[in-house]
Amino acid sequence: MKYQSFIGLEVHIHLLTKTKVFCGCRSAFGDEPNTNVCPVCMGYPGVLPALNIEAMRMGCMVAKSLNCSIPEKTWFERKQYFYPDMTKNYQISQFASPLGQKGWVDIEGKGREGVIKKRVRITECHLEEDAGKMIHTGTASLLDYNRAGVSLLEIVTEPDMETGEEAELFIQQLRRTVRYLGVCDGNMEEGSLRADANVSINLPGKGLGKKVEIKNLNSSRFVRLGLEYEIVRQGELLDAGKEVTQETRLWNENRDETAIMRTKENAKDYRFFPEPDLPVFTPDAAFLKSVEEALTELPLKRQRRFEADYGLTEEQADLICEEKAQADYFEAAVKQARSQGLENTDAAGRIANWLLTDIKHILHRDGISASEFGSFKLTPQRLASLLVLIAKGTVSSKNGKQTLEAVLAEDKDPADIIKERGWEQIVDPAKIAGIVQTVFAAEQVTVEELRSLLSGGNPKRANTLRAYLVGKALAATGGRADPKIVGPQVEKLLQP
């Protein structure tokens, strides 16, 4: 039977604050267990939390980027629950007045069955402290409280998505957004961005069904796979005349299936009451201005602008805009190339091609992240200069690629390297004619065979021999001779 699916997400992101949200402990991944702790985040009696204003500012940046409104007043509550990974047994969170409310985001991308375009409503963004980390080893469970108290922003959507692909695209787009804003590194494998997915199915037009939650999905791919599995599983239950149980499940990546974690009797298992040790936060004009000033052009908007302004394909623009540092590098290089005489679209096309091929290969080979473009020896100015030299015929594409490697190895400007190595392209027709004559003298057998074929022989064989002679002439100059001149010179000398 055909069912309608309803998918909502709860995405948790670690904010890149230097310290935790309510205390001064260092916030960092990978430190020795239980070294970044203090009486506040460990919940000792009599301690007082203090709000990290930077966490609030970053949270509001995300909320604004998701078109949420920021309330005139926002405050915190204690979320009461059994927390084996939090010693105080409650979590300071937001419930009644979260920092971001009633927003939306448009997702766009390619799916298996065509283009995905959808507006997803954002219920809220709320700031809270993360719990510690439990490590299970055999019959023992270990607790690392370094993560307890780390600034955590939870983004809750309405159940507007219908497929696992849409949810995957939402996660990917959100990850790119928070990285652009500089508020989260988005490393899902480290848990700094993770998602819980809620899914229900029902007959079309009948509204929401019984909700099942899939917890702690740490990759966008697992979000898609988990939801696709759940939609099929729930459909099979309903087809068999059974009911879907409202419960929480986990994704088993080794078996590609969800497994029961716990059953929920009610939709809300938590109890909230106002946090007595934190005052109400009222954002003033200076705070709101700092939020606005910290915002940046978001990745999807930038991608569309690259297509319109620079003539890039959708795929090129998407790949370049994957990282903000890479997109910044691209635009800086285009600006430099234009200042040196290249047309806008010509400069953009050349830079995009090199960025997505040769430079991408070098980054991968040398283990350099695209986010490290700020310290890349091939600066935007150097890349632009190199491509202008190639466009003007000063250096061949082949020697241009060698120049690229030399720039990275020697930290020098392309023009200096080309001059030092004698890699300037030979464009003098008379000089190239002399080189071709030398090649003809050394390859008399090939030349005679080709001349005989020109009067009506095998054209495929003739083209092969012609290419061979051109290649020999280029090799004789170390690739410096302009192929556009070599070819005609070869043809000229082949005439009887």
PyMOL commands that set and color helices and strands:
alter all, ss='L'
color gray80, all
select helices_A, chain A and resi 53-65+145-147+164-181+188-190+220-239+285-294+299-310+314-320+324-339+344-356+358-366+370-375+380-391+397-410+414-421+429-442+444-453+459-476+483-494
alter helices_A, ss='H'
color red, helices_A
select strands_A, chain A and resi 4-14+77-80+90-93+100-111+114-129+133-137+140-144+151-157+193-202+212-217+247-252+257-263+271-274
alter strands_A, ss='S'
color yellow, strands_A
deselect
rebuild
show_as cartoon
